[in-house]
């Protein structure tokens, strides 16, 4: 499968998991909405902010899919997809937790959103990683 399409589908899967978790009252973090809020600073209503954030989220999902391909080629060329995919997923989750989450005001691993936010982020990053890895194996 094309890497760009795989990134888009994995990003949509992650966004869907966050949306479902949020609607069920299980999740407090919704990355597309956070992206929209961070970049557009309340200039739009919530729906528009979410849609613009979803676009940003999908663009980053594509870039991380391309990063995964480079990771497989240059960092772990002899690993099977069953090992490389979970490793890439954990790397993305960890880097998100120590960089993006604090910059957007949610603290390390989303700690300001709740004590289980780190787990929400892990689950949704796993959704992204599973979809991406299966599509690009």
Helices and strands as residue ranges (DSSP letters): H 3-23, H 31-40, H 46-70, I 71-75, H 81-95, I 96-100, H 101-103, G 108-113, H 117-136
